[in-house]
Amino acid sequence: MCNLADMKIYTHYTKITEKEGFRWRTLLQFGNSWDILGSVVMKNPGSASVSCPVADAQVLQALHFFDGNKTREIWYEFTPDPTMYCVRDLFSEYHSIHTHEELNGVIQIFNLLYIRDAHLERALQKVAQLGSKDLTDYDVSHLVPPVYLGFSDLGKCATYQDTAQRFFHAALAQGMKCYNEDFFKNKFYHPLFLMKYARNTTYGLKARLQFIQNTTEPTTDG
């Protein structure tokens, strides 16, 4: 089993300018397994930064499974950011309940847009200036449950609502019963908010249990 501190981040990255770029197809790996433990969909890549290109041949061979064995895209190692730790903690709770084991495998991270910037408003301005990759077809087709949708209100913004609803309907089709079937009745809490700022609130606990128990009516029994 893995030590939860032992989290590796692998991703594709395209530099736009010296300080700007696209980050997509992001994987959080725990332990040595490459089994997919689940998927999370958020707003956009945050403050995690490039560490170095992946050079290990065995790691690259495993990573190419996630891009259809296309070798033209370079895989990079990234440093973690606070949101990634919150994703880790949320899925750790899920797997401790369902498997009674620590995380050992890969959590996939998808986003509604792929400009890397911790400040959403600034990222949205950059999208207007620079454009962004549209990876929705790939992302939706590669969702693996459990699926946590954490794009908050950005998913209800006119520009990204169609994309968010595609993820939403795909999650329902994958058997996720923790979301109200009316898209607009869901909060879609961001993992950083859910696991840090709302962690000790009644609604935060309910949202976590909805995901962990895969129901809209969770119970605190046991």
C-alpha positions in Angstrom: 0.0 0.0 0.0 1.0 3.6 -0.4 1.9 6.3 1.9 -0.6 9.1 1.2 2.2 11.6 1.2 3.7 9.7 -1.8 1.6 11.3 -4.5 3.0 11.7 -8.0 1.5 14.0 -10.6 1.8 13.4 -14.3 0.3 15.6 -16.9 0.6 16.9 -20.5 1.6 20.6 -20.6 1.9 23.1 -23.5 3.6 26.4 -22.7 2.0 29.4 -24.3 4.3 32.1 -22.8 6.9 32.0 -20.1 4.3 32.1 -17.4 1.2 30.7 -19.2 0.2 27.3 -20.5 -2.3 24.5 -20.9 -2.3 21.6 -18.5 -4.5 18.6 -19.3 -4.8 14.9 -18.9 -3.6 15.1 -15.3 -3.1 12.0 -13.2 -2.5 11.6 -9.5 -0.7 8.4 -8.8 -0.4 6.6 -5.4 1.7 3.6 -4.8 2.9 1.6 -7.8 -0.5 0.6 -9.4 -1.8 2.2 -12.6 -5.4 1.1 -12.0 -7.9 4.0 -12.3 -9.4 4.7 -8.9 -11.9 7.3 -10.1 -12.2 10.7 -11.8 -12.8 14.3 -10.8 -13.9 17.2 -12.9 -13.0 20.7 -11.8 -12.9 24.3 -13.2 -9.3 24.7 -14.5 -5.8 23.8 -13.5 -4.5 25.7 -10.5 -1.1 26.5 -9.0 0.7 23.2 -9.6 3.8 23.9 -11.6 6.1 21.9 -14.0 8.8 19.9 -12.3 10.5 18.0 -15.3 9.7 15.8 -18.3 9.1 12.2 -17.4 12.2 10.2 -18.4 11.6 6.8 -16.8 10.9 4.3 -19.7 8.6 2.1 -17.5 6.6 5.1 -16.3 6.2 6.4 -19.8 5.0 3.0 -21.0 2.3 3.1 -18.4 1.4 6.7 -19.1 0.9 6.0 -22.8 -2.1 3.9 -21.9 -3.8 7.2 -20.9 -3.2 8.9 -24.2 -3.9 6.0 -26.6 -0.2 5.2 -27.0 0.3 8.5 -28.8 3.9 9.5 -28.1 3.8 13.0 -29.7 2.6 14.6 -26.5 5.3 15.0 -23.7 4.4 13.8 -20.2 5.6 16.0 -17.4 5.9 15.6 -13.7 4.2 18.4 -11.7 4.4 19.6 -8.2 1.2 19.2 -6.2 -1.1 22.1 -5.2 -3.6 22.4 -2.3 -6.5 21.2 -4.4 -4.7 18.0 -5.4 -4.3 17.2 -1.7 -8.0 17.7 -1.2 -8.8 15.4 -4.1 -6.5 12.8 -2.5 -8.2 13.2 0.9 -11.7 12.9 -0.6 -10.9 9.7 -2.6 -9.0 8.3 0.4 -12.2 8.6 2.4 -14.1 6.9 -0.4 -11.8 4.0 -0.8 -11.3 3.5 2.9 -15.0 2.9 3.2 -15.4 0.8 0.1 -12.2 -1.2 0.0 -10.8 -0.7 3.5 -7.5 0.0 1.8 -5.3 3.0 1.2 -5.1 4.6 -2.3 -3.1 2.5 -4.7 -3.6 3.6 -8.3 -4.5 6.7 -10.3 -7.1 9.5 -9.9 -7.9 11.2 -13.2 -8.4 15.0 -13.2 -10.4 16.7 -15.9 -11.4 20.4 -16.2 -13.9 22.6 -18.0 -11.0 24.7 -19.3 -7.3 24.1 -19.4 -5.5 27.4 -18.8 -3.3 26.9 -15.8 -3.9 29.7 -13.3 -4.9 29.6 -9.6 -7.1 32.7 -10.1 -10.2 31.7 -12.0 -11.1 35.2 -13.2 -7.6 35.7 -14.6 -7.8 32.2 -16.3 -11.1 33.2 -17.9 -9.5 36.4 -19.2 -6.7 34.4 -20.6 -9.1 32.0 -22.4 -10.7 35.1 -24.0 -7.3 36.2 -25.1 -5.6 33.0 -26.0 -8.3 30.4 -26.5 -8.2 27.0 -24.8 -8.1 23.4 -25.8 -11.4 21.6 -26.2 -10.9 18.1 -24.8 -14.4 17.4 -23.8 -14.9 14.5 -26.2 -11.8 12.7 -24.9 -12.5 13.6 -21.2 -16.1 12.5 -21.2 -15.3 9.2 -22.9 -12.5 8.5 -20.4 -14.5 9.1 -17.2 -14.1 6.2 -14.8 -16.3 6.0 -11.7 -16.5 7.1 -9.0 -16.9 10.5 -10.6 -16.7 13.6 -8.4 -18.0 16.8 -10.2 -16.4 19.8 -8.5 -16.7 22.6 -11.0 -18.9 24.8 -8.7 -20.9 27.6 -10.3 -18.6 27.7 -13.4 -20.6 24.8 -14.7 -23.8 26.8 -14.7 -22.2 29.8 -16.5 -23.5 30.1 -20.1 -20.0 29.6 -21.7 -19.4 26.2 -19.9 -22.8 24.9 -19.1 -23.0 22.6 -22.1 -19.6 21.1 -21.3 -20.5 20.7 -17.6 -23.8 19.0 -18.5 -22.0 16.5 -20.7 -19.8 15.5 -17.8 -23.0 15.4 -15.5 -24.9 13.1 -17.8 -21.9 10.9 -18.3 -21.5 10.6 -14.6 -25.2 9.6 -14.2 -24.7 7.1 -17.0 -21.7 5.7 -15.1 -24.0 4.9 -12.1 -23.3 8.0 -10.0 -26.5 8.4 -7.9 -25.2 11.1 -5.6 -26.3 13.9 -7.9 -29.8 15.3 -8.2 -31.1 14.5 -11.7 -31.9 18.2 -12.1 -28.5 19.6 -13.0 -29.3 23.0 -11.5 -30.1 21.6 -8.0 -26.6 20.4 -7.5 -23.9 22.5 -5.7 -20.9 20.8 -7.4 -18.6 21.9 -4.5 -15.0 22.4 -5.5 -12.8 19.8 -3.6 -10.7 22.6 -2.0 -13.9 24.1 -0.6 -15.4 20.8 0.3 -12.4 19.3 2.1 -11.0 22.4 3.7 -13.4 25.3 4.2 -16.6 23.4 4.5 -15.2 20.2 6.0 -16.7 20.7 9.5 -20.0 22.1 8.3 -23.2 20.1 8.2 -23.7 20.7 4.4 -20.0 19.8 3.8 -20.4 16.5 5.6 -23.6 15.7 3.7 -21.9 16.4 0.4 -19.0 14.2 1.2 -21.3 11.4 2.4 -23.4 11.8 -0.8 -20.3 11.0 -2.8 -18.9 8.3 -0.6 -22.2 6.5 -0.2 -23.3 7.3 -3.8 -26.8 8.6 -2.8 -28.6 11.9 -2.5 -29.8 10.8 0.9 -26.7 9.7 2.9 -26.8 8.4 6.5 -24.3 9.1 9.3 -25.1 5.7 10.9 -22.0 3.6 11.6 
